[in-house]
């Protein structure tokens, strides 16, 4: 397959929309990470997404819409609290899990009777969905297990020849995937942490919001994932990655000592230290991919304090990137 590279112009977005309508796949920008999109209501298109990424077929896809009234045909119920969240956050980095209608194929939802829906806050993404005339199913536009793509060049590196088209949009400033919230129970529950925090959800709804226990530790191999990112290895660079956790100055000293040892052994070593959780969210995946492209053998990263919600969300990705390889100092 020869991949077509497009801009975010109206003319090129119309070309990309035609690809979606005819069952093809398009890499496109959002405010979080780049997505690999296909017609969410076409099971064959969803199967193509799984095949292009090498993604396990029980790992559900997120369905993207561009207008709030597009959610009605997709879900059996749209509870009042889900509506409040949608009205407060969308377009934005939040995905809602709701009971699905039969029109949404099992191939899109990983066989689940729920569907994950979000409205991205990126003008090109919203226009692409509108022009396509259908909701777009899209996981991150990377090979399964690789760091998520925050630049179109990352999509090219992984999916050139696997996607029909790639839109060359701007870098994604959010940097980590959307918060996924299960709205099928009495209280909202976060299935994947992101930039929309439990505190923000509680502020909007006035009810408690916590994390699904399944995301608070290492993934369970027997887990049936209700949302992307819950079960399988994710975000992994080719280099061996280690996190250093503890008081900041002590962790930095331990990292410096370990970096010197690795370099003395002839290993190309990358050190990652972020001043804020927001900086870490924006830069992490880009730094992991840059380290790979520069041939790093070892990546040493300073852990973030998980008592702050955005830091917890980034650490969710850092721990998976490092395979839970953590040195406490």
N, C-alpha and C positions, 0 to 999 in steps of 0.2 A: 504494500500500500504506500502511495506517495502522499505525505501529509501536506495539506494546504495551509499556508501561514497568512493570517488575516489581521487587519487593524481593527480598531473600535469605531471606525466610520460607519455611518448608516448603511452605506452600500455593502460593506463587508459583513456587517451584522446580518443583513438580509441573506447574504450567501450562507453564513453559518446557520441561520434559522432553516434554510432549505435543506441543509445537511441533516439537521435534527428531524425535520418532518419526513425525510425519506429513510429514516432508520439508522443514520450515521452517528458518529461520536465527535464531540467538539470539546477541546480544552478551553476553559474560559475563566476570567478573573472574578473573584468575589472580594469582599473586604477582609475575609479570614485567610483562606488559601485558594489556590486555583482548583477548579473542579473539572472532572471529566464527565460531560453531560450527554444524555440521550433521552429520547421520548420516554417519560416515566410510565406511560400507559401501554407501551409496546414491550411485551416480554422478551422479544428477540433483541431489542436494543439494550435492555438491561443485561441480558446474557452476554452481549458484546462487551459491555463495560467490565463485567467480571473477568472475561477472557483477556481483555486488553491489559488489565492490571495484574492478572494472576491472583485475583482476590477470592478467598473462600466464599462459596455461594450462600452460606448461612449468615454472612455479615451484611446486614441490611443497608440499603442505599437511602440517601436523604432526597426527598422530592422538593424541588424549588419552584416557588410561585412568584408572580410579580404583582398580584392584586389580592386583597384580603378575600374578595368574593370568590376567588378560585379555589378556596379550601373546601367549600361546601360539597362539591361533587366528589371529593376524595375521602371524606370522613363520615362515619355514621353519626357521631355526636361531636359537637364543638362547645364544651362546657363554658359556663360564664367565666370561670377563672382563666381558662385558656384564651378566651376572647380578650380579657383584660390584659394579659401578657402580650398578646399579639398587637393590640392597639398601642401599648406602651413602648414596645421594643422594635417591632418591625417597621420598615426594613432594618435588619440588624442581625448580630451574630448569635441567634437563638433558634433552636429547633424544637418543635413540640411533637411529642409522640401521642397519637390518638388512634382510636379504633378505625380501621379502614373499611371502605366500601369495596364490593367485589370488582369494581372497575380498575382498582389498583392491583396489578398482577402480583402473584406470590414471588415471581422472579425479581421484582423490584424490592420487596420487603424481606427477602431472605426466608420466605415461608411463614412469616409471622402474620397474625391477624391485626396488627397495628401498622401504621405508616408514620414515618418521621417527616415533618414538613417544616420548611423555613422560607423566609423571604429575604434574599441577600440585599445588603446596602451598597451595591455597586451599580452605577448607571448602565454600564455595558451589559452586565448580567441581567438586569431587569428588562432592558430592551430586547435582549436575545430571547428571553422567555416569552415576552409579549409577541414578538415577531414569529416565534415558532408555533404559537397557537396551541401549545400543550404544556403541562408541567414538565420540568426537566429533572430527571434523576441524576444525581451527581455525587460521587464520593470525591476525595482528593485526587488530583490528576497526577498520580505517581505510581510506579510499580509497587505492588503490595509489600509492605515492610520497610520501604525506603522513607527517608524524611519527607514530610509533606512539602509541596512546591509553593513558594511564595513569590516566584518570578516566572514569567513565561519561558525563560531559558531552562528552568528546572523541568518544566513539562516537556520541552523539546528533548532534554537529555534522557528522559525516561520513556517517552511515548511517541517519539518520531517514528513513523511507519506503523504505529498501532492506532492512532487517532486519525480520523478523516481530516480534521482541521484543528488548528490551535490559534486562538486569538491572542495577539501580542499586546496585552494591556499593561497597566501600571503594576508596580510591586504591591503586594498585599500588606497593609500596615498593621492589621490585627495580628497576623502572624501565627495564630493557633486556631484550630477548628472551632466551630460554634458550640456553645453550651447546648446539650441535649437534655430536655426535661420531659419526664414521663408524666402525662396528665390523665392517665387512665385510672388512677386511684383517688382516694379521698383527699390526699395532700400531694402537692407537686414533689417530685423526686428527681434529682440530677443523675443522669446516666453517664454523661460525659462532661467534665468541668470545662469551663471556658471563661470568656470575659464578662458574661452575664453571671453574676455571683448569686449564691443563696440569699445573701443579704438584700440584693436588688429585687429578687423575686418576692421575698417577704415584704419588702417596702411597697411593692406594687399591689400585692394581694392581701396583705395583713394576716397571712397564715404562715406557719413554719414551713421551711423548705430545707431538706437535707440531701446527703449523698446516698446513692444506692450502695449498700455495703460491698457489693461486688467490685467497686472501683477503688476501694480503700487499701487494697493490697495487691499482691501478684495475681495475674489473671488465672482463673480456674480453667484447666483444659476441658472440663466437662460442662462449662457454662454455655447456655443458649443465649447468645448476645441479643439484647433488646435494642441496642444502639451501636453504631460504628465505634470501634476503638476499645470495646469492653473485653475482648477475649484474646485476639491474636497479637503477635509481635508487631510493633509499630515503630516508625520513626527512626529506624536503626541506621547509623552510618556504617561504612565499611570498616572504619578504624575501631580499635578497641577503646571503649569509652568508660571512664570511671568518674563517679561523683564524689566530692569531698564535702562532708557535712559537719558542721560545728561552728564554734565562734569564728567570726569572719577572719580575723588576723591569724588565728591558729590554722584555719583551713588553708588560707593563702600560703602560709609558710610550708605546710605539708605538701601543697601542690607544687611549690617551687622546688622543693627537695626531690619530689618524684619526677618532675620534668627534667631536672638535671641528670638524674639517674638514667632516665629513658634516652636522653640525648647522648649520654656517654656510651650507651649501648648501640648508638647509630640509628635510633628510631626517630623519625620525624614526628615531633610532638606539638600539639595545639593546646593552648590553655584558654579556657572560656570563663570570664568573670563578668557578671552583670551588676550594675549599680541599683537597678530597680526591676521589679517584676514586669512592668510594662515594656522596658527595654528588652528583657529576656524573651517575652512573648513575641515581640516584633522580629528579633534577630536570630532566635535559636535555630530554626530549620535552615535558614540561609547560611548560618555559620557551620552547621553540620555538613551541608552540601559543599560549601567552599572548602572545608577541611578535606573532604573526599577528593574534590577536584585537584587539590594541591598535593595529594598523595600522603596525607597524614597516616601514620601508623597507630598513633595513640592520641586520644582526646581526653584531657583532664578538665572537668567543669566543677565550679563551685555551686553547691546546692543552694536553693532558696529557702527562706523560713516559711514553712507550710502553715503557719498560724494566720496568714493573710490569704484571702480567697483567690486572688489572681495568681499569687505565687504558688498556691496549691495546684491551680490549673496548669501552670507551666511545669511544675515538678511532676505532674502526672505524665507529661511528655518526656521530661528528662529521664525519669526512672525507666521508662520503657526504652528510650534510646540507649541507655546504658545497660539494659538487661538486668536492672536492679542491682548493679555492681556499685556498692556504696562503701566508702571508707569514712568512719566516724572518728573525728579528732577532738 
